[in-house]
């Protein structure tokens, strides 16, 4: 990947195509996670030089509004994600703002570096900023084999929590235990809600980390202890959520949405990766021209961790 950094003044003009009501070119090049070498510098770009090995923040915001200045990038009205609302990393060259470029941790391979930004930033924001996980908390992480799942297990453990997780195969459950989870449940053969009650001594867990949606939402709320927090960053199994909302107010539950995180949080995550305290999990590596095969591999739901494309 070749990266061109542009200055903030250019960024302000660039991102306005992503504001609702405006039109931006389609189709969009996919790919949210990017690591590469800086190939060129635009006018006004600061803090980066040609030849730098970098990791790119997956989120792009204006950098000037109250939300951005408060470190709440995702609340910016111009916020967008590479590969989702603007061209992403599945190409040889990519133009990005200078404020979204971070030094690649020394000693980290290119494939591992590319597996860090989106999933670890997302999981960090969910657990640290939104659910405010504390030492001793009991945390249920759904989809242990996903990118967010592999990151969330490690981050929750790092924050001092005890983790129970779910996965669709016994093999994935076994691998989840190596990441720090104390218990892993094959949701195809066992009721994860019953397992969570056993894990917590019938008290309930303090936090549920979810991006599955319809298939897990109602039972996840029933897993929570009084004052528990359900935090979600997606809904891959469906968007319609139903539950008995008497559970929510009687048990003082919190239902928290979460999207990505701030640049300062990615800086923290990369420091923890560099220190060896967090470890990106790469399932398979494909060449860029094999991108269709990579998507088919993901669709088969056999991957554990990230799938990475190399240029």
N, C-alpha and C positions, 0 to 999 in steps of 0.2 A: 504494500500500500504506500502510495506517495501522498503526502499531506501538504496542503497549502494553507497557511495561517493568514487570516485577514484581520485588520484592525477593527475596533469597536464601532467606529463611525460607519464603516462598510457593513458591519453586522446589522446595525439598526435599519438600514435600507433593505438588507437581504431578508430578514425574518418577517417583514411585514406582509409578504405573500402568504404567510401561514395564518394570518388573522382571519377568523370566521367572516364570511362574506366576500373575501378576496379569492382570486383564482390563482393556483399555482400549477405548473406543468405536470401532466400525468403521462405515462405511469411513473411512479416513484421507484428509484433503485432501492431495494431492500438492504438490510444489514445495519443493526444498531450498534454493534461493538467494533471498534476500530483500534488497531495498533499499527504504527508504520513510521516511516522516515520523512522528515520535513524536506520537501523538494523545492519550495519557493516561499517567499515572504511577500505579502501584500503591503501596500502603503499603510502606514500607521500601526502595523503589527508590533507588539512588544513582548519581550521575555522569551523569545524563541528564535532559533537560528537554523539556517539550512544545514541539514545533516543530523539534526537532533533526532534521537529515537524517542518516540512519544506514544502515549495512550490518549485517546480522544474521549472527552465527556460525551455521552450519548444524547444529552439534553441541550437545547439551544434556546436561550431567552434574550430579552433586550439588554439586560445588564444595567439598566438605568432606573427602572421603576421601584416603588417602595418594596414590593415583594422580592425582587432580585437583590436589592441592597440589604434586605433582612436575611438573605440566605435561603429564601423560600422560592427557588427558581421555578418550580413547577406551578406556582400560583400566578406567574407572569401571564398576562393576556396574550403575549406573543409566543408562549412556550411551545416547543415542538420537539420531536424525537427523531434522530437520524434513522432513516429507513422506514419511518411511519408517516411523518408529515413533510419531510423533505428528503432529498436523495441521501442514501446511506452508504455503507462500506463495501457493498458487493461490486466493486469496480477498482480500477488501477489507480485512479487519482480522486481526491476528495478535497473540497474547499471547506474549511472550518474557521470559526472565530478563534483569535489567539487566546482568549480567556478559557477556552475549552480544551486546551492542549496541556498535558502533564508529562513530565519526564517518565519514561519507562523505567521501572525499578531495575537496578543493576542485577544481573544474574538471572533475570526472568526471561524465559524463552519467548519468542514471538507468539507461538500458539497459546501459551499460558497468559501472556499479556492481553491477547485479544479476548480471552475468556473472562476477564475481570469486570469491565466497566458497568454494563447495564445490570447484570444480576446481583453483583455484590453491592452496588450503590442502592439498588431497589431494596434488597433485603436489609441493608444497614438502616436505611430511612424507616422502613416498616418497624423494625425492632427497637431501634434506639430513639428515634424522634417521635414516631406515632404511638407505638405501644409502650414505650418507656420501660423496657424490660429491666428488672432489677436482679441482683444476685439472689438466688434461691427460688426465683419464679419457676413455675412449671409451664413449659411451652410445647404446644402441639404444632408441628410443621407438616403440612400436607405436601404430597408429591415430592418425596425425598430425591427422586432421580432427576428432577428438573434443575435448570440452572439456578433459579431462585431458591429451590429447596436445598441444594447442596451448599449454597452460600448461607442460607438462614440457619441451618443446623450448626455450622461452624460459628457464626456470629452470636447466636443465642448462647452457645456454650462459652464463648469468649467473654460474654457479658455476665457469666456466672449462673445462667439458668440451667435447669435440668430439662432434657428434650426427649419427647416421644414423637415419632414420625410415622408417616404412612407411605406405602409404595404398592405397585401392582404386581410385583413378583417377589419371591423369597430371596432371589439373588440381589435385587435392589435393596431389600431390607437389610441383608447382611452387609452390604457396602455402606449403607447409611450409618451403621453402628461404628464403622471405622472413622467416621467424620465427627464423632462425639455424641451421637444420640445414645441414650440409655436403653431405649426400647424402640422397636420398629414393628409396624403392623401391616400385614398383607391385607389390604382392604377388600380384595376379591374373595378371601376365605374367612375373614374375621370382621366383626363389627368394631370399627375404630372407636366409636363412642363408648362402648363397653370397656375396651382396652384402656381408654383414657381415664375412665372412672377407677379402674383397678390401679393404674399407675399413680393416681392422685389419692388413693385411699378413700374413694368416694367423695372427696372434697371438690373435685373439678380442677381444671388447669387454669392458669392465670391469663394465658395468651394463646390464641389460635392464629397461625400464619397461613393464609389461604390465597390461592389464585385459581381455584377450580370452579367455584361458583355454585350453580344449581345443585349439583350432586352432593355437595358437602355442607352447604350453608346451614340448613336447619339443624342437622345433627351436631355441627360444630358449636352452635350456640348452646346446645344442651350439654356440651362438654365443659362449659365455662363455670368457674367458681363465681361466687358473688363478687361483684366488682371487676369481673373479667373483661378482657379486651379482645375483640375479633378484628383483625386487620387484614385487608385484602388489597391486592394490586392487579387483579384480573378476574376473569370469569370464563375460563376456557370451555366449561361444560354447559354453559347457558347463562343468560343474563337475568332471568326472572327468579327472584328470591322470595320464599314464603316461610313464615314461621308464626308461632303464637307470640305476639309482641308483649303479652303479659310477662313472659320470661325476661324481656329486655328491661322493663321498668321495675319489676319486682326484685330482680337480682342486680339492679343498677349496672347493667352491661353497657359497654361502649362498642359501637360498630364504626370502624375507622377505615376510610379510604386512603390510599397512598399511591403516589406516582413518583417514581424515580427518587431524586434527592438533590441537594445543593452541591455546588462545586466544592465547597469546603468539606463536605462529607466524602466526596470521591478522593480528595487529598488525604483524608484520614484513612480511608480504606487502602489506598495504594501504599501508605506507610506501613500498615499492618501486613500487607502482602509482602512488602520488601523485607520486613522483619521475620517472615516465616510464620506469623501467627494466624494467617488466613491463607488457604491454598486453593487456587482455581482447579476445577476438575474438568478435564477434557476427555470426552468420550471417543471422538474420531476426528480426523483431519482430512479434508477434501481439497482438491485444487479448485480455483475459482471457476474453471470451465465445467466442473462437476457439480455445480450448485443445485441442479435439479435432483441429482442423486442424494445430495445432502438433505434436501427437503423431504425426499421420500423416506430417508432414514429416520428423520424426526417424526414424520407422520406415522411410522410403524410403532412408535412409542417404546422402542427398545433401548434408547440412549440413556446413559447415566451421566449427567453433566452436560457440558457444552459441546456443540459441533462447530468446528472452526474451518474457515476457508483460507487457503494461502494463495498469494499472488506470485 
